[in-house]
Amino acid sequence: MSADLLVPVRAETRRVKIAVAAAGISSFALLYAPQPVLPQLAEQYHLDPGSASLAVSVATGALAIAVLPLAALSELVGRRPVIIASVLASAVLGLLLPLAPAYPILLVLRALQGVAIAGFAGVGAAYLVERLGKTGVAAAVGAMVAGNSLGGMLGRLSAGFSASALGYHGALVVVGVVGSIFAVITAFSLPPSRREPRDKPAVGEQLRGVLAGVRSALSKPVLLAQYAVALLAMGAFVAMYNAAGFRLTSEPLDLSPAIASLVFLAYAMGSVSSATVGHLVNRFGRLRSAVLALAVTAAGILLTLPDSLPVVVLGFFVLTGGFFAAHAVANSWTAAEAPDDARGQASGTYMLMYYLGSSVGGTAGSVIFAHAGWTWLVVAAIAWLALAVGVVSATARS
């Protein structure tokens, strides 16, 4: 390729990465905004940690249910319309969320927001492959995941720091505004995906093609292994963060909510590790990179055991960097190995398992913490990661 052609190609790639990073920031700032204010929600509505964690788990559970149907819809109407509708609808719901007059209504709005966010979560990786090609997809997906982790950090920090002065209602308003700004950036900057032109078949034929794609997405063992990594690793990760606010704001650490929310600065490590994961894969291969990332995540979880604030904070930095690297490897592995006629379905299935892990694992972890304490939460999270390592290792070598 000549130097004259490289400049517009690089400019276009940069534009795509900016757009999907903005979508990730918006979506994940909104998705996890209630997490740092779970103790305040529990106090306001007289809830235990498991019930309070539903403010997160309901949204991620709804996302898990909706992600595959919306990924299939993107096969019919295109990736870009689904992504744009996703970020704008989730931003509007984010602005409505603080107006909820009671906890059950808040949960209903959170479920609707999870469905909206599923549009971007389910087709983002497939969009990148179609727009940029399979070459360099790991780096492109890494940029998207970096936006996701940055959004998660911004949303949590914004909510955590504003909760003391504005209450959890005001905290959710702040995050809603942040999410809306980045949603608008995505809407104006995201170019259409590049799909091969073809005669549009009848609706019945399209639906049969979508269902055939689902079967293809569930037929390759290497893809099934990535779905397992998404389920188990995300479950462990969200379980740790759902319980973090309760542990940091109670004895013996006894931090204020604003100071406790600083633990979400650890998401910066997620941005770094996911953005550089392409180099890791190129050097060590996918399997070794996945196992290494999961092992680092487990090591970080172990570091949170002592009742020492510096060590606990270090543990969250390590586990966050490891988790987002593992997610970027598994997500890009899924996109690269998916059949051409099932790319959207494979991406959607991966994200279904990812958010099912967030919903089920996050709630289960909160229940374990509430009834058995932090040590048993750590044991459970490491067991889930060990199972993920076993599945991906056995499948990749078979």
NUZA-917653 format. One record per residue (C-alpha): residue number from 1; x, y, z. Coordinates in pm, 1 decimal, padded with zeros to 6 digits. Example, Ala and Ser with C-alpha at 12.3 -4.5 7.8 and 13.67 -1.06 7.14 Angstrom:
residues 2
+-----+----------+----------+----------+
! seq !       c1 !       c2 !       c3 !
+-----+----------+----------+----------+
!   1 !  01230.0 ! -00450.0 !  00780.0 !
!   2 !  01367.0 ! -00106.0 !  00714.0 !
+-----+----------+----------+----------+
This chain:
residues 398
+-----+----------+----------+----------+
! seq !       c1 !       c2 !       c3 !
+-----+----------+----------+----------+
!   1 !  00000.0 !  00000.0 !  00000.0 !
!   2 !  00137.0 !  00339.8 ! -00097.2 !
!   3 !  00205.6 !  00619.1 !  00149.0 !
!   4 ! -00074.7 !  00823.9 ! -00014.3 !
!   5 ! -00327.4 !  00554.4 !  00072.0 !
!   6 ! -00195.7 !  00491.5 !  00422.8 !
!   7 ! -00287.1 !  00838.9 !  00550.4 !
!   8 ! -00664.6 !  00814.9 !  00486.3 !
!   9 ! -00668.3 !  00453.0 !  00604.4 !
!  10 ! -00501.7 !  00551.3 !  00931.3 !
!  11 ! -00733.1 !  00850.6 !  00970.8 !
!  12 ! -01036.6 !  00628.2 !  00916.0 !
!  13 ! -00908.6 !  00369.8 !  01163.2 !
!  14 ! -00851.9 !  00643.9 !  01418.7 !
!  15 ! -01206.7 !  00771.6 !  01365.9 !
!  16 ! -01352.3 !  00424.2 !  01414.8 !
!  17 ! -01153.0 !  00369.2 !  01733.0 !
!  18 ! -01259.9 !  00707.0 !  01873.1 !
!  19 ! -01625.3 !  00631.2 !  01799.1 !
!  20 ! -01628.4 !  00286.3 !  01960.1 !
!  21 ! -01422.2 !  00410.0 !  02254.0 !
!  22 ! -01679.2 !  00687.1 !  02311.4 !
!  23 ! -01958.3 !  00429.4 !  02288.7 !
!  24 ! -01778.4 !  00216.4 !  02543.9 !
!  25 ! -01727.3 !  00510.5 !  02778.9 !
!  26 ! -02095.6 !  00605.9 !  02758.4 !
!  27 ! -02231.9 !  00252.1 !  02790.1 !
!  28 ! -02017.0 !  00137.7 !  03077.2 !
!  29 ! -02027.9 !  00460.7 !  03273.0 !
!  30 ! -02406.0 !  00417.9 !  03273.0 !
!  31 ! -02412.2 !  00041.5 !  03326.1 !
!  32 ! -02210.7 !  00037.9 !  03647.3 !
!  33 ! -02299.0 !  00381.8 !  03787.0 !
!  34 ! -02488.9 !  00239.1 !  04089.7 !
!  35 ! -02198.0 !  00018.2 !  04199.8 !
!  36 ! -02011.4 !  00273.9 !  04418.1 !
!  37 ! -02337.2 !  00387.2 !  04584.6 !
!  38 ! -02462.9 !  00038.2 !  04675.5 !
!  39 ! -02401.0 !  00101.2 !  05048.3 !
!  40 ! -02610.5 !  00420.5 !  05026.0 !
!  41 ! -02885.8 !  00235.9 !  04840.6 !
!  42 ! -02878.8 ! -00036.5 !  05105.1 !
!  43 ! -02911.7 !  00222.3 !  05381.0 !
!  44 ! -03184.3 !  00421.1 !  05204.3 !
!  45 ! -03404.7 !  00120.7 !  05128.5 !
!  46 ! -03303.0 ! -00104.7 !  05422.5 !
!  47 ! -03146.0 ! -00369.7 !  05200.6 !
!  48 ! -02877.1 ! -00630.2 !  05255.8 !
!  49 ! -02575.0 ! -00632.4 !  05017.5 !
!  50 ! -02729.1 ! -00901.8 !  04797.1 !
!  51 ! -03054.5 ! -00707.2 !  04747.4 !
!  52 ! -02870.5 ! -00378.4 !  04690.3 !
!  53 ! -02651.3 ! -00542.3 !  04426.9 !
!  54 ! -02964.8 ! -00599.6 !  04216.2 !
!  55 ! -02926.2 ! -00237.4 !  04104.8 !
!  56 ! -02627.3 ! -00365.1 !  03907.4 !
!  57 ! -02731.9 ! -00725.4 !  03842.4 !
!  58 ! -03076.7 ! -00644.6 !  03699.9 !
!  59 ! -02917.8 ! -00428.8 !  03430.3 !
!  60 ! -02646.6 ! -00678.5 !  03341.2 !
!  61 ! -02897.6 ! -00964.2 !  03347.4 !
!  62 ! -03130.3 ! -00779.7 !  03109.7 !
!  63 ! -02830.4 ! -00701.5 !  02891.6 !
!  64 ! -02741.9 ! -01072.1 !  02881.5 !
!  65 ! -03095.4 ! -01164.2 !  02773.7 !
!  66 ! -03114.1 ! -00894.7 !  02504.6 !
!  67 ! -02764.9 ! -00912.1 !  02361.2 !
!  68 ! -02810.7 ! -01211.9 !  02131.1 !
!  69 ! -03144.8 ! -01098.1 !  01982.5 !
!  70 ! -02998.7 ! -00752.7 !  01916.1 !
!  71 ! -02686.3 ! -00906.5 !  01762.7 !
!  72 ! -02915.0 ! -01108.4 !  01535.4 !
!  73 ! -03110.4 ! -00791.2 !  01453.2 !
!  74 ! -02786.2 ! -00627.2 !  01346.0 !
!  75 ! -02753.0 ! -00896.2 !  01079.3 !
!  76 ! -03077.4 ! -00766.1 !  00929.3 !
!  77 ! -03055.7 ! -00387.8 !  00973.3 !
!  78 ! -02679.7 ! -00332.4 !  01001.5 !
!  79 ! -02435.6 ! -00281.4 !  01287.3 !
!  80 ! -02427.0 !  00099.2 !  01291.3 !
!  81 ! -02801.6 !  00160.8 !  01342.2 !
!  82 ! -02805.4 ! -00082.7 !  01633.2 !
!  83 ! -02501.6 !  00079.5 !  01797.5 !
!  84 ! -02636.2 !  00433.8 !  01755.0 !
!  85 ! -02979.3 !  00341.6 !  01891.9 !
!  86 ! -02809.9 !  00163.5 !  02180.2 !
!  87 ! -02596.5 !  00452.2 !  02303.2 !
!  88 ! -02868.9 !  00714.9 !  02264.8 !
!  89 ! -03142.0 !  00510.1 !  02436.5 !
!  90 ! -02917.6 !  00411.8 !  02726.5 !
!  91 ! -02817.0 !  00776.4 !  02775.5 !
!  92 ! -03180.1 !  00891.1 !  02786.2 !
!  93 ! -03261.3 !  00620.5 !  03042.3 !
!  94 ! -02958.2 !  00729.6 !  03242.7 !
!  95 ! -03105.2 !  01077.5 !  03268.7 !
!  96 ! -03444.7 !  00935.2 !  03372.6 !
!  97 ! -03300.2 !  00701.0 !  03633.4 !
!  98 ! -03258.0 !  00961.2 !  03914.1 !
!  99 ! -03630.9 !  01042.1 !  03884.6 !
! 100 ! -03734.2 !  00692.3 !  03997.7 !
! 101 ! -03959.7 !  00740.1 !  04305.4 !
! 102 ! -03899.6 !  00393.1 !  04454.4 !
! 103 ! -03647.4 !  00110.9 !  04442.5 !
! 104 ! -03864.7 ! -00128.6 !  04233.9 !
! 105 ! -03910.7 !  00141.5 !  03968.7 !
! 106 ! -03537.8 !  00207.5 !  03972.3 !
! 107 ! -03485.1 ! -00163.3 !  03903.9 !
! 108 ! -03729.8 ! -00153.8 !  03611.1 !
! 109 ! -03546.5 !  00142.6 !  03456.7 !
! 110 ! -03215.4 ! -00034.9 !  03511.1 !
! 111 ! -03347.9 ! -00342.0 !  03329.6 !
! 112 ! -03453.8 ! -00126.1 !  03033.4 !
! 113 ! -03113.3 !  00040.1 !  03036.6 !
! 114 ! -02945.9 ! -00299.8 !  03026.5 !
! 115 ! -03150.7 ! -00392.0 !  02719.0 !
! 116 ! -03048.0 ! -00065.8 !  02551.2 !
! 117 ! -02677.3 ! -00113.0 !  02625.9 !
! 118 ! -02694.3 ! -00465.7 !  02479.2 !
! 119 ! -02700.7 ! -00316.7 !  02130.5 !
! 120 ! -02346.6 ! -00183.4 !  02152.4 !
! 121 ! -02215.3 ! -00463.2 !  02371.9 !
! 122 ! -02340.8 ! -00733.2 !  02137.2 !
! 123 ! -02218.9 ! -00604.0 !  01802.5 !
! 124 ! -01920.1 ! -00380.7 !  01875.0 !
! 125 ! -01656.5 ! -00645.2 !  01801.0 !
! 126 ! -01839.1 ! -00765.6 !  01488.2 !
! 127 ! -01859.5 ! -00406.5 !  01364.9 !
! 128 ! -01483.5 ! -00363.8 !  01405.8 !
! 129 ! -01403.8 ! -00679.3 !  01210.4 !
! 130 ! -01631.0 ! -00571.5 !  00924.6 !
! 131 ! -01502.8 ! -00215.7 !  00918.3 !
! 132 ! -01131.1 ! -00279.6 !  00966.4 !
! 133 ! -01086.3 ! -00643.1 !  00860.8 !
! 134 ! -00945.4 ! -00933.9 !  01059.8 !
! 135 ! -00590.9 ! -00796.9 !  01045.0 !
! 136 ! -00522.2 ! -00608.8 !  01364.2 !
! 137 ! -00862.4 ! -00688.3 !  01513.5 !
! 138 ! -00703.2 ! -00764.9 !  01851.8 !
! 139 ! -00566.8 ! -00410.4 !  01872.7 !
! 140 ! -00898.3 ! -00261.2 !  01756.1 !
! 141 ! -01099.4 ! -00463.2 !  02007.3 !
! 142 ! -00840.9 ! -00367.2 !  02267.5 !
! 143 ! -00914.7 ! -00000.2 !  02197.3 !
! 144 ! -01286.3 ! -00068.4 !  02238.7 !
! 145 ! -01234.5 ! -00255.0 !  02565.9 !
! 146 ! -01009.7 !  00028.6 !  02683.4 !
! 147 ! -01302.8 !  00263.6 !  02627.6 !
! 148 ! -01525.5 !  00023.3 !  02818.9 !
! 149 ! -01290.8 !  00016.9 !  03116.6 !
! 150 ! -01239.6 !  00394.7 !  03106.4 !
! 151 ! -01615.8 !  00440.2 !  03102.9 !
! 152 ! -01654.7 !  00207.4 !  03396.6 !
! 153 ! -01394.4 !  00405.7 !  03588.1 !
! 154 ! -01540.9 !  00748.1 !  03501.9 !
! 155 ! -01891.8 !  00640.4 !  03588.9 !
! 156 ! -01795.8 !  00489.0 !  03920.4 !
! 157 ! -01569.2 !  00777.8 !  04021.9 !
! 158 ! -01828.2 !  01037.0 !  03920.0 !
! 159 ! -02096.0 !  00861.7 !  04122.5 !
! 160 ! -01869.7 !  00793.3 !  04419.4 !
! 161 ! -01738.8 !  01148.1 !  04452.6 !
! 162 ! -02072.3 !  01321.1 !  04397.7 !
! 163 ! -02273.8 !  01092.2 !  04626.8 !
! 164 ! -02152.8 !  01254.8 !  04950.0 !
! 165 ! -02261.2 !  01603.5 !  04843.0 !
! 166 ! -02557.8 !  01523.9 !  04617.2 !
! 167 ! -02683.5 !  01188.1 !  04742.1 !
! 168 ! -02720.7 !  00888.8 !  04515.8 !
! 169 ! -02987.6 !  01071.0 !  04307.6 !
! 170 ! -02744.2 !  01351.5 !  04226.6 !
! 171 ! -02468.0 !  01100.7 !  04163.2 !
! 172 ! -02679.0 !  00928.0 !  03898.7 !
! 173 ! -02756.5 !  01265.8 !  03735.8 !
! 174 ! -02383.5 !  01335.6 !  03701.9 !
! 175 ! -02319.6 !  00998.8 !  03538.2 !
! 176 ! -02621.3 !  01044.0 !  03310.4 !
! 177 ! -02475.3 !  01368.9 !  03178.4 !
! 178 ! -02134.3 !  01208.6 !  03121.2 !
! 179 ! -02293.7 !  00917.6 !  02934.9 !
! 180 ! -02500.4 !  01150.8 !  02717.0 !
! 181 ! -02197.3 !  01353.8 !  02606.1 !
! 182 ! -02010.5 !  01046.4 !  02483.9 !
! 183 ! -02324.3 !  00898.7 !  02324.9 !
! 184 ! -02354.2 !  01211.3 !  02108.1 !
! 185 ! -01987.1 !  01180.4 !  02009.5 !
! 186 ! -02051.4 !  00824.1 !  01891.3 !
! 187 ! -02365.1 !  00919.6 !  01699.3 !
! 188 ! -02178.7 !  01185.6 !  01499.6 !
! 189 ! -01852.3 !  00999.3 !  01439.6 !
! 190 ! -01933.2 !  00628.9 !  01383.3 !
! 191 ! -01904.6 !  00534.7 !  01013.1 !
! 192 ! -02112.1 !  00248.4 !  00866.6 !
! 193 ! -01967.4 ! -00101.0 !  00864.9 !
! 194 ! -01840.6 ! -00247.3 !  00539.0 !
! 195 ! -02037.6 ! -00551.6 !  00439.0 !
! 196 ! -02024.2 ! -00712.8 !  00097.5 !
! 197 ! -02312.8 ! -00583.4 ! -00116.3 !
! 198 ! -02568.0 ! -00850.1 ! -00198.2 !
! 199 ! -02928.3 ! -00883.8 ! -00301.9 !
! 200 ! -03148.3 ! -00854.8 !  00003.5 !
! 201 ! -03323.6 ! -01189.3 !  00063.1 !
! 202 ! -03677.7 ! -01231.7 !  00188.9 !
! 203 ! -03737.9 ! -01193.6 !  00562.0 !
! 204 ! -03793.7 ! -01567.3 !  00607.7 !
! 205 ! -03466.2 ! -01645.6 !  00438.7 !
! 206 ! -03291.6 ! -01381.7 !  00649.6 !
! 207 ! -03427.0 ! -01534.7 !  00969.8 !
! 208 ! -03317.3 ! -01881.9 !  00863.7 !
! 209 ! -02973.0 ! -01741.4 !  00797.2 !
! 210 ! -02964.0 ! -01582.4 !  01142.8 !
! 211 ! -03063.9 ! -01910.5 !  01310.3 !
! 212 ! -02803.6 ! -02098.3 !  01108.0 !
! 213 ! -02549.0 ! -01844.4 !  01229.5 !
! 214 ! -02648.7 ! -01912.1 !  01589.9 !
! 215 ! -02590.7 ! -02284.5 !  01534.2 !
! 216 ! -02250.4 ! -02208.8 !  01382.6 !
! 217 ! -02160.7 ! -01985.6 !  01676.8 !
! 218 ! -02236.9 ! -02272.6 !  01915.2 !
! 219 ! -02064.1 ! -02547.2 !  01714.9 !
! 220 ! -01693.7 ! -02459.5 !  01747.6 !
! 221 ! -01524.8 ! -02575.4 !  02070.5 !
! 222 ! -01278.7 ! -02285.4 !  02061.9 !
! 223 ! -01571.0 ! -02041.9 !  02068.8 !
! 224 ! -01741.1 ! -02230.7 !  02351.1 !
! 225 ! -01421.9 ! -02193.5 !  02553.3 !
! 226 ! -01424.9 ! -01814.9 !  02508.4 !
! 227 ! -01786.3 ! -01802.2 !  02621.1 !
! 228 ! -01685.3 ! -01991.9 !  02935.3 !
! 229 ! -01402.1 ! -01745.3 !  03002.7 !
! 230 ! -01647.0 ! -01456.1 !  02965.3 !
! 231 ! -01895.4 ! -01613.1 !  03209.4 !
! 232 ! -01649.4 ! -01714.6 !  03479.8 !
! 233 ! -01399.7 ! -01428.5 !  03468.1 !
! 234 ! -01666.0 ! -01158.9 !  03456.3 !
! 235 ! -01851.9 ! -01325.0 !  03743.1 !
! 236 ! -01539.0 ! -01317.1 !  03958.5 !
! 237 ! -01455.8 ! -00959.8 !  03861.9 !
! 238 ! -01797.5 ! -00806.9 !  03931.4 !
! 239 ! -01835.2 ! -01006.9 !  04253.2 !
! 240 ! -01519.5 ! -00843.9 !  04387.7 !
! 241 ! -01625.8 ! -00491.8 !  04292.0 !
! 242 ! -01985.5 ! -00529.4 !  04413.2 !
! 243 ! -01856.5 ! -00614.0 !  04759.8 !
! 244 ! -01566.8 ! -00366.1 !  04755.0 !
! 245 ! -01772.9 ! -00066.7 !  04870.1 !
! 246 ! -01911.0 ! -00255.6 !  05168.3 !
! 247 ! -01568.8 ! -00378.0 !  05276.0 !
! 248 ! -01387.9 ! -00046.9 !  05228.8 !
! 249 ! -01649.1 !  00157.3 !  05416.2 !
! 250 ! -01675.7 ! -00079.1 !  05715.6 !
! 251 ! -01432.7 ! -00189.1 !  05986.3 !
! 252 ! -01137.5 ! -00227.8 !  05991.0 !
! 253 ! -01072.6 ! -00008.3 !  05682.4 !
! 254 ! -01364.4 !  00230.1 !  05754.2 !
! 255 ! -01326.9 !  00473.1 !  05461.3 !
! 256 ! -01573.8 !  00742.8 !  05359.1 !
! 257 ! -01775.0 !  00666.9 !  05040.8 !
! 258 ! -01580.6 !  00928.7 !  04840.4 !
! 259 ! -01241.9 !  00791.2 !  04943.9 !
! 260 ! -01358.8 !  00432.3 !  04896.4 !
! 261 ! -01461.8 !  00515.5 !  04538.9 !
! 262 ! -01095.8 !  00586.7 !  04460.1 !
! 263 ! -01052.9 !  00210.5 !  04428.3 !
! 264 ! -01217.3 !  00248.9 !  04086.9 !
! 265 ! -00904.5 !  00428.0 !  03968.4 !
! 266 ! -00786.0 !  00071.3 !  03924.0 !
! 267 ! -00985.1 !  00075.0 !  03600.9 !
! 268 ! -00699.0 !  00275.0 !  03453.0 !
! 269 ! -00503.1 ! -00049.0 !  03459.2 !
! 270 ! -00779.7 ! -00209.1 !  03258.1 !
! 271 ! -00749.0 !  00058.4 !  02991.3 !
! 272 ! -00373.0 !  00006.0 !  02967.8 !
! 273 ! -00378.1 ! -00374.0 !  02966.3 !
! 274 ! -00662.0 ! -00409.8 !  02714.4 !
! 275 ! -00517.3 ! -00149.0 !  02477.6 !
! 276 ! -00181.9 ! -00329.8 !  02467.3 !
! 277 ! -00314.5 ! -00685.3 !  02454.2 !
! 278 ! -00253.4 ! -00707.4 !  02078.9 !
! 279 !  00122.4 ! -00702.8 !  02143.3 !
! 280 !  00082.0 ! -00973.9 !  02407.9 !
! 281 ! -00108.5 ! -01198.3 !  02166.4 !
! 282 !  00143.9 ! -01141.3 !  01887.4 !
! 283 !  00429.1 ! -01242.2 !  02116.8 !
! 284 !  00284.3 ! -01531.0 !  02317.6 !
! 285 ! -00019.9 ! -01646.5 !  02122.8 !
! 286 ! -00381.6 ! -01644.2 !  02233.8 !
! 287 ! -00374.9 ! -01941.4 !  02470.7 !
! 288 ! -00072.0 ! -01833.5 !  02671.6 !
! 289 ! -00196.2 ! -01475.7 !  02681.2 !
! 290 ! -00537.1 ! -01585.1 !  02812.0 !
! 291 ! -00389.0 ! -01810.4 !  03081.5 !
! 292 ! -00140.3 ! -01542.5 !  03187.9 !
! 293 ! -00413.0 ! -01277.3 !  03212.9 !
! 294 ! -00638.9 ! -01504.1 !  03419.4 !
! 295 ! -00348.5 ! -01593.6 !  03649.7 !
! 296 ! -00271.2 ! -01225.2 !  03705.5 !
! 297 ! -00638.8 ! -01166.7 !  03788.9 !
! 298 ! -00627.6 ! -01443.9 !  04050.2 !
! 299 ! -00307.0 ! -01304.3 !  04199.2 !
! 300 ! -00470.1 ! -00963.8 !  04236.2 !
! 301 ! -00770.6 ! -01118.0 !  04410.8 !
! 302 ! -00540.3 ! -01289.8 !  04660.6 !
! 303 ! -00377.1 ! -00954.9 !  04738.2 !
! 304 ! -00709.6 ! -00821.0 !  04867.0 !
! 305 ! -00712.0 ! -01065.8 !  05160.4 !
! 306 ! -00501.7 ! -00874.6 !  05419.5 !
! 307 ! -00666.3 ! -00595.0 !  05619.5 !
! 308 ! -00411.4 ! -00349.6 !  05483.8 !
! 309 ! -00544.8 ! -00066.2 !  05269.5 !
! 310 ! -00234.2 ! -00029.8 !  05046.9 !
! 311 ! -00226.3 ! -00404.3 !  04977.4 !
! 312 ! -00600.0 ! -00419.8 !  04908.2 !
! 313 ! -00575.1 ! -00126.9 !  04666.0 !
! 314 ! -00277.0 ! -00290.0 !  04493.8 !
! 315 ! -00480.8 ! -00607.0 !  04463.3 !
! 316 ! -00761.9 ! -00424.5 !  04284.1 !
! 317 ! -00515.3 ! -00265.6 !  04042.5 !
! 318 ! -00362.2 ! -00604.9 !  03961.4 !
! 319 ! -00690.2 ! -00794.4 !  03927.4 !
! 320 ! -00839.8 ! -00521.4 !  03709.0 !
! 321 ! -00544.5 ! -00517.5 !  03471.5 !
! 322 ! -00548.8 ! -00895.0 !  03448.4 !
! 323 ! -00922.8 ! -00919.9 !  03395.0 !
! 324 ! -00944.1 ! -00665.6 !  03113.3 !
! 325 ! -00650.6 ! -00829.7 !  02937.8 !
! 326 ! -00827.1 ! -01166.6 !  02960.4 !
! 327 ! -01149.6 ! -01013.9 !  02830.7 !
! 328 ! -00975.9 ! -00846.4 !  02535.7 !
! 329 ! -00800.1 ! -01172.1 !  02442.4 !
! 330 ! -01117.7 ! -01379.4 !  02462.2 !
! 331 ! -01330.0 ! -01119.7 !  02282.7 !
! 332 ! -01086.5 ! -01077.6 !  01993.8 !
! 333 ! -01036.1 ! -01457.1 !  01979.4 !
! 334 ! -01412.4 ! -01493.9 !  01937.6 !
! 335 ! -01427.6 ! -01231.0 !  01662.9 !
! 336 ! -01137.5 ! -01386.0 !  01472.7 !
! 337 ! -01258.4 ! -01748.2 !  01496.9 !
! 338 ! -01626.6 ! -01684.6 !  01427.8 !
! 339 ! -01755.8 ! -01810.2 !  01090.6 !
! 340 ! -01820.9 ! -01533.6 !  00838.9 !
! 341 ! -02195.0 ! -01603.0 !  00843.7 !
! 342 ! -02211.3 ! -01601.6 !  01224.1 !
! 343 ! -01988.6 ! -01316.8 !  01334.1 !
! 344 ! -02270.8 ! -01118.3 !  01489.9 !
! 345 ! -02416.0 ! -01425.4 !  01659.3 !
! 346 ! -02078.3 ! -01531.3 !  01799.1 !
! 347 ! -02011.4 ! -01180.6 !  01929.6 !
! 348 ! -02360.9 ! -01170.7 !  02077.0 !
! 349 ! -02320.3 ! -01509.8 !  02244.7 !
! 350 ! -01990.0 ! -01403.5 !  02395.1 !
! 351 ! -02144.6 ! -01089.3 !  02539.9 !
! 352 ! -02449.1 ! -01284.5 !  02660.1 !
! 353 ! -02221.6 ! -01506.5 !  02868.3 !
! 354 ! -02013.0 ! -01206.1 !  02976.2 !
! 355 ! -02311.1 ! -01022.8 !  03122.3 !
! 356 ! -02473.9 ! -01335.9 !  03252.3 !
! 357 ! -02152.5 ! -01376.7 !  03449.6 !
! 358 ! -02183.6 ! -01017.9 !  03571.4 !
! 359 ! -02543.8 ! -01065.5 !  03681.2 !
! 360 ! -02525.6 ! -01412.2 !  03834.9 !
! 361 ! -02166.2 ! -01395.5 !  03959.0 !
! 362 ! -02207.0 ! -01042.6 !  04092.0 !
! 363 ! -02516.4 ! -01130.8 !  04292.4 !
! 364 ! -02376.3 ! -01465.2 !  04409.1 !
! 365 ! -02057.3 ! -01295.1 !  04521.9 !
! 366 ! -02251.7 ! -01034.4 !  04718.9 !
! 367 ! -02451.4 ! -01309.4 !  04890.3 !
! 368 ! -02133.4 ! -01502.5 !  04972.2 !
! 369 ! -01976.8 ! -01187.4 !  05116.4 !
! 370 ! -02286.8 ! -01102.3 !  05321.3 !
! 371 ! -02311.4 ! -01449.5 !  05475.9 !
! 372 ! -01952.5 ! -01578.0 !  05486.2 !
! 373 ! -01722.0 ! -01277.0 !  05457.7 !
! 374 ! -01446.3 ! -01155.0 !  05228.5 !
! 375 ! -01223.6 ! -01462.9 !  05254.6 !
! 376 ! -01487.9 ! -01695.2 !  05114.7 !
! 377 ! -01565.9 ! -01445.9 !  04839.3 !
! 378 ! -01198.1 ! -01460.2 !  04740.9 !
! 379 ! -01207.5 ! -01841.5 !  04744.1 !
! 380 ! -01512.7 ! -01847.6 !  04518.4 !
! 381 ! -01369.1 ! -01594.4 !  04272.2 !
! 382 ! -01040.3 ! -01781.2 !  04237.4 !
! 383 ! -01225.0 ! -02110.5 !  04188.0 !
! 384 ! -01418.8 ! -01956.6 !  03898.0 !
! 385 ! -01097.1 ! -01829.7 !  03739.1 !
! 386 ! -00927.4 ! -02168.2 !  03779.8 !
! 387 ! -01220.1 ! -02332.1 !  03600.9 !
! 388 ! -01187.2 ! -02078.8 !  03317.7 !
! 389 ! -00817.9 ! -02161.1 !  03279.3 !
! 390 ! -00897.2 ! -02532.2 !  03267.6 !
! 391 ! -01166.8 ! -02494.4 !  03003.5 !
! 392 ! -00972.4 ! -02270.8 !  02766.4 !
! 393 ! -00655.3 ! -02480.4 !  02802.3 !
! 394 ! -00833.4 ! -02811.8 !  02738.1 !
! 395 ! -01027.4 ! -02679.1 !  02440.4 !
! 396 ! -00740.3 ! -02499.7 !  02271.6 !
! 397 ! -00517.6 ! -02808.5 !  02294.7 !
! 398 ! -00781.5 ! -03061.2 !  02185.1 !
+-----+----------+----------+----------+
